[in-house]
Amino acid sequence: MEASGSEIHFENGKNGQLTCSFQGKYLHSKYNPQNEGERFAQMLEADFSPLCVFIIEPALSYCLPALKMRFPQAEICAIRIRKEFKDYDSVWDHVFYFDSGFSSLGECIFNSLSEEKLCSSLVFDWTATKQAFPDENIKIWAEIKNAILKARDVIGTRAFFSKRWLKNSLIFASRLQKIYTIEKGSSSVIIAASGPSLLSSIPFIKKFRKSFFLIAVSSAFMPLSANEIVPDLVISSDGGYWAKRHLDFPNSRAKTIFALEAESAIPGKIFENEKILPLFYQDGIERHLLEALKIKGIPTERNGTVAGTALQFALSITSGPVFLCGLDQAPAVSYQHTQPNALEAGNEQKDFRLCTKESRISSSRFDSSAVLKIYRDWFVSNSNFFSGRVFRLSDNFNYQFSLGKIREVSWEEFSKMKSEKAVFPSFHKCDIHKNRQERKQILSQKLASISENEEFISEVLPMDALLIKREISPEKKNELRIKIKEKIEKLLTECNKLL
């Protein structure tokens, strides 16, 4: 930061309270900084009820008590420019620093707060620090904007897919047959993603296959199978229609376990023929559904990409190192995935003279850039937690982007890091005591019992739930509640028909 070489000057004000200045500009009143803080909070305007309030560099935090009285239902957050005020951090609900290392400020904010809070937030400048640090102030506003826009996109995605995810969870819970759980080991774990760099690693995966536990994300299942590589586990967490194509290609049956998130889109033959290790999001409705049936599942955390879910799952099943293979996180000049790819097999049938394969592939390259950046930013922003145990593995592939503090290693280095005496994670079969008809009745009863809970409404109707939290008028709140009740009743009817 430009002003990092200058000191904050502290002194007592006229009333004896501590005040401070920077380069001759006072950040608080010289006479009564506490009264100044109270006036600041009283003058703030809001036409909705915020869930989160940000103040950009509040310095000595005199405004905080009045802010808590002004917005009692909100989490109050400070965004710091200067570390000289860190002694006052503990009194805030959240504190974010403009200079936060590998992670951008926007990523830190997004990762720390829910989409609902960010989409119902207010941001204010502490006027004196805005004048003292104008350049930093502009950059901070841009970072906050990025976090809020990203939260808006996520909650929009949730609103679009939420009913589909619920129905997927019902199908999942009602149709499970061969259920397995997993016991933690100490071996190396390789996660195979389907980026172009996977291709050059396939000979090495074959060479060292017996020395590691192999997890394939769903899109990597087909290219591994085509090369006669059987993963120990295939993981899928995508609830969209196209996701199940990665699990439903000719000759896909293999001696492997399928770790499937309850919200996933899953081909019917998987339920009939394959062994399934159930996964569930801890903040999702599927947790209640599986618990109602006394089905053991593995809790996972939501991520924009299945590779992120796979990484956190891998870290939970081994005490050894985890290697990310084929995780390019960047658009490629040619195919965006290692071939063969289940979606490409369908897409190429639509190619013709006026809409060629080359134009389609070029278009996908540019269309994927923004999405891949979001995925890449997640790995970068969390790389502090992963460094030392997580590595990106390739045959000396020249990646376009790094993954923060996640170190890149070659297969030669991997051969020196692997342990021949390590214990592999092991699978154990679980029993299902209820027949399918009994399970459907239990699921229907469970849905009815939780349908009025705030958690359920927020999950299946995120936009409606957010609007009612933001609304100030009691009359409009009541109107929103009536509409929500009607939508829930309609949804329950659809779910019962599905069962």
N, C-alpha and C positions, 0 to 999 in steps of 0.2 A: 504494500500500500504506500502511496506517495508520502503520507505524513508519518510513517513509522519511525523516522529518526527524531521526531520531536516529542517532548515530554508533556504530559498533562500536569498542570500546576494546581495544587490543592491549597486552599486557605479557608479560614473561618469567615462567614458572612457577618453582616451587621447584627443579626439576631443570635449569633453564636453557632449556627448550623454550618456544617461543612459545605463548601461550594468549590467549583473548579473552573479552569479556563484552559484554552488551547490557542497558542500563538496570539494572545491578547484578546481572544473572543471567549466570553463567559458562556459556559454550557448550562449554568443555572443562575438564578437571581443572586445578586450580591447582597440583597437585603433579607429576603425570606423565601428560600428555595422550596420549602414545604408548601406554602400557600400557592406558589407558582405551579407546583405539580397538581394541586387540587383544582385550580382554575383550568389547567390544561384538560383534565379528564372531564370536567363539567361542560366544556365547550365542544367536545366531540359529538358529531351527529351520526345517527344510524337509522335507516328506514326499515331495518329488519333486525331480528334477534340473532347476533353472531354467536357462533360456537367457538371462535378463536379470534383473538385480537393481537396484532403484531405492533410493537413500537420499535422504530429504528433508532438504535443507540440512545437509550434513556439515561445514560451516564450513571449518576448516583441513585437512580430509581425512586426519587421522591414522588413520582406520579403513580406508583404501583398501588398503594392502598386505596386511592380514589378510583383507580381503574377497576379494581375488584368490586367496589361498591356500584360503579356505573354499569358494569357488565358482569353481574354475579354468576350467570350461567356459562360464561365463556372461559376458556383457557387463555391466560395472558402470557404472551411470549415476548422476549427481548431479542433483538438482532444486534449483536455487538460488532462495532468497528474496532474498538480499543480493548486490549487485555488488562489495562489498568483498573477496570471496573469489575474484575472477575470475583472480588470478594462479595459482591452484591448479587451474584448469579443465583444463589440458593433460594432466594425469595420468589423467583419467577417459576411459573409452571414449566416453561421450556426456555432455553437460551441457545441461540445459534450464532456462530461466528462467521463473519464475512470471509475470513481467511481460514478455510477448514481443510487444507491439505489436498489430497487426491479428489475428494468429493466436492462438487460445486455446492454453493449455498442452496441452490434450488433443489438439488438431489437430497441434501441433508434434511431439508424441510419436508419434502415429499415422503421420504422414508420414515420420518418420525411422527407424522400426523396422518389421520385418516382422510380419505377423499371427501367425506362429508364435512369435516372441519375446515378443510382448505376451500371447499366450494361455498362455505358460509363463514368467511373470515373478513375481517377489517384490518387495514394497514394504515398506520399513521406515522408521520415524522415527528420526532422531538425537534422542534423548530431550530433550536440553537445548534444542534449537531448537524442538521442538514446544511446550515450555513457554514459550519466549520469544516465539514467533509463533503463538499458538493459532488466530487467525482465518485467517491465511494457510494454516496446516496443513490446516484443514478444507476449504478451497477446493481445495487441491492434490489431496487425496484424491479429491474429486469429479471433478476433471479426469482423473486417472489412471483412475478407474472408467469414465468416458466413452470413453477411448481403448481400454481393454481390451474393453468391450462392443461397440464398433464393430469391433474386430479379430475378436472372436468371430463377429459376424454375417458378416463378409467370408469368414472361413475356412469357415463353414457354407455359404455360397453356393458357394464353390469345391468343397466336398465334394459338394454336390448336383449341380452342373453339370459337374464335371471330366471324367467319361467322355464326356459329350455333346460337350464342347469338343474332346477328342482325336479323336473320330469325325468331327466337322466338319472338323478339320484334315486328316485323311486324305482325306476327300472333296475338299476344296479342292485339295490337292497333286496328287491323281490326276486331277482333271478340268480343271485349268487348260488353256486353249488359246491365247487371245490375250493375251499378257503384255506389259505396258508398264512402263517406269520413268520417272522425272521428273527434269528438270534445273532447278536452282535459278534463280530470277529475282529481280527487284527491285521488282516492282509491288505495289500494294496488294492484299490478299486479304480478301475478305468471307466469313465463315462464316455461313450461314443456318441457324439452328435454328428449331424450329416453335412457339415460344411465341406467345401471342396478339399480342404487339407486332409480329410479322412482318407481319401483315396491312396495317398502315398504311405499311410500308416498301416494299411491292411496287411501287407506282408509281415510287418513286425508284430501286429496283433496275433497273427497265426503262429509266428515263431515263439513268442513268449506266452501263448494262451494259457498254459497251465499254472502260470505264476501270479495271476491276478483274478479278481472277481470282476466280471464284465457286465456293466449296465448299458443298455442301448436305449436312447430316447426313441420314441416311436418312429420318427422319420429316418433313423439309421438302421432300423430293423431289416428293411428290404435289401439295402446294399451289403449288409453283413451276411444275410442269408444267401444272397447270390454268390458270395465268396466262401460258402460253407463254413461260416463262423456262427456258432450258436451262443448267444449271450446267456449269462446266468439269469438275467432279469431284463424285461422290457418295460419301460415306464411311459405312461401317457397321462396327461392332466388336462388336455384340451377338450372343452365341451362342444366345439363347433362340428358341424356335419362332416366337413372335409377331413377332420383329424382321424376319423375311424378308418379312412382309406389306407392309412399307414399300417393298420393292423389286419387288413382284409384284402390281401393280394394272393394270387395262386401259389399253392405250395408253401403257405406261410406257417403251417403247423410245425412246431419245433419243440424240443424238450427244454422248455424254459418256463419261467414263472412270469406272469404279467402283473406288475404293480400298477394298479389303475385307480385314479382319483374317482370318487363316487360321482362327480359331476361330468366325467368324461363321456364322449360319444364312443360307444363300443359296439362292434359287430355282434350280432346275436350268437354266432358260432363260437365266439370266445367264451361266453357263459356256458355253452353246452360242452365244449371240449377241453378247455384249458384250465390250468391252475391259476388262481387269482390271489394276490396279496392286496387287500383293500387299503386304500389311502383315503384320508378325509381332511378337509380344511377345518382347523379348530374353530374358526369363526363362522362356519357354514351350517346350514340346516342338516346336511347329510350326517353330521356328528350325532344329532338327536335320533335320526332314523336308524343308524347302525346300533346305537346304544339300546334303542327300544327292542331290537332283535337279538341283543347280547352278542353281536358280532364284533370280534376284535379287529381293529384297524390301526394303521400307523398314522399319527397326526403329521400333517405337512403344513407349510406356509405358502400363501399365495404369491405367485410370481408371474411376470408378464410372459415368461418363456419357460417351457418344460425343462430346459437345461438348468435353470435356477432351482426348480423343484427337485430335480435329480441330484444336484449338488448337495443341497441340504439333507436330502434323504441319505445319500452316500456317507456324509459325515456322521450320520446317526447310527450307521450299521457297521462302522469300523473305527478302530483307534489308529489305523495306519494312514498313509498318505492317499490322497485322491487326485487322479489325473484326468484332465479335460482334453479329450482327443476329438478333433474335427470341429472345435468350437471357434470358428473364424470370426463371427460377429461383424462381418463386413460384406458389402455387395461384391460379387465376383464378375469378371468379364464375360464368362460363359454361363454355364448352369450354376444356379445358386446353391444346389445341393449335390452331393456325390451321387452318381448314377449307379444302378437304377433307382428311381424314385417313384413311389406309388402315384403321386399326383401328376408327375410328368407323363406317365403312361397314358393317363386319361386326357391330358391337355393336348398331346401331340396328335390325337385323333381329330382335333378340331382345326388343325393347321391346313391352310390351302393357299392358293396362288396369291390372293390379295391380302392375306394375313398369315405371313410365313412364320416358321419356327424362329428364325433369326430376329424378327421384329418383336415377337412375344418374349423371347429371352432377354433382349435389350430392355424392353419395357419393365420386366420384373426386376432387373438390376437397379433401375432408378426408383421404382416403386418401393423397394425394400429398404432403401437407405435410412429413412426416418425411423422405421420400426426397429431396425437393427441397432440404431443409435440408442434407443430406449433400453433395449436388452443389454447392450454393452455398458451403458451407464450404470445399470444395476450391479453388474459384476465389479465395475471400477469403484463404485461407492461403498461396496461391502468388502473390498479386497483387503482392508486392514484386518478384518476378522478371519479371512481365509489364508492369508500369507503364512508360509511356514508349513502348512498341511496340504495346500491345494496348489497344483501346478498345471500349466498348459503344455500338453505333450504333442510333439510332431516330429516328422523327419526333417528337422531344420527348415520348416516352412517359413516363408517371409510374410508375416502377418502385416496387414495395413495398420492395425491398432493394437496397442497393449491393453491388458486388463488390470491396470493399476499396479498393485503390489503382488499380483499373482505371477510368479516367475515362470518363464518358458524353459522347458527342458527337452532334450533330444532323447531318442530311444536308446542311444548309447549310455546316457546318464541314467535313464530309467533302469537299465539292466544292472547298474551298480547299486541302485536304491532299493530294489525289490528284495524281499526276505523270503527264503525258501521254507522257513519254519513257521511262518505266520499261519494263523487259523482263519479259514474262510468263513464268512457269514453263512449260517445254515438255516434251512427252511423246515417248518413243522406244520403238519396238517391240523386244522381246527374242525370241530364238528358243528353241524347245523341241526338243531333239534326240531325245528318247526318245518312243516311242509309249506309249499308255496301259498296255498290258500290261507293258512293261518297267518303267514307273514304279511300278506296283503291286508288282512283285517287289522293287524297290529299297526301297520304303517298308516292306514286310514284313520285309526283312532289317534295315533300320535300327531298326525297333521292337524286334526281338529283341535287337539289340546294346546298346540303351540301357535295356532294361526293368529291369535290376538296378541301374541307377545311382540314387543317392540323389535326384538332381534329378528323375528320372522318377517315382519313388515319391512324392515330396513334391507333385508336380504332380497326379497322378491319384488319390492316396489321402492327401490332406493331413491328415485326422484321424488316420489310422493312423500316418503318419510322425511327427506331433506326439507321440502317445502313447509311441512307442518312444524318442523323445528325452527325454521326461520321466521314464521309468521308471528306478528305481534297482536293482531286483532283476534279476540276470542270468537267472534262470529265467523270469521273466515277459517279459523282453526276447526271449528265445528263442521263447517261445510266440507273441509278437506277430510275430516275423519269419516264422514258419511260416504264420500267417494271411495276412500280406501276400503271401507267395509264392503261395499258393493264389488270392488275389484277382487278382494280376497275370497268372497263367496263364489264368484265366477271361477276363480282359479281352483278352488277346492273341488268344485263340480267337475272340472276338466281332469284333475288328478285322480279322482275316484273312478272316472270313466276309464282312465289309463290303467288303473289297477284291476 
